[in-house]
Amino acid sequence: MTMKKVDLSLPVFFFIVGTRALLGAGIGLLAADKLGRRRRRLVGATLVTLGALTTIPAAFVLGSKLGVSRRLAAA
């Protein structure tokens, strides 16, 4: 398996990293016992939802970047 190289601008890179962080933080809060049960579930579900929803445009951006680099390599 070969590694693919993708050139991303810093804002796009940080957007993709941010979506992963939101999703991870939400999952962590859902599993943690630091907050009260009700508040933890509410905040965790909100972060998971935001992370999941923002993953969709991030995936499109990354997919379009991979598609462009594949087309350039084939030319």
Secondary structure, DSSP 8 states (H G I E B T S, - for coil): ---------HHHHHHHHHHHHHHHHHHHHHH--SS-HHHHHHHHHHHHHHHHHHHHHHHHHHHHHHHHHHHHHH-
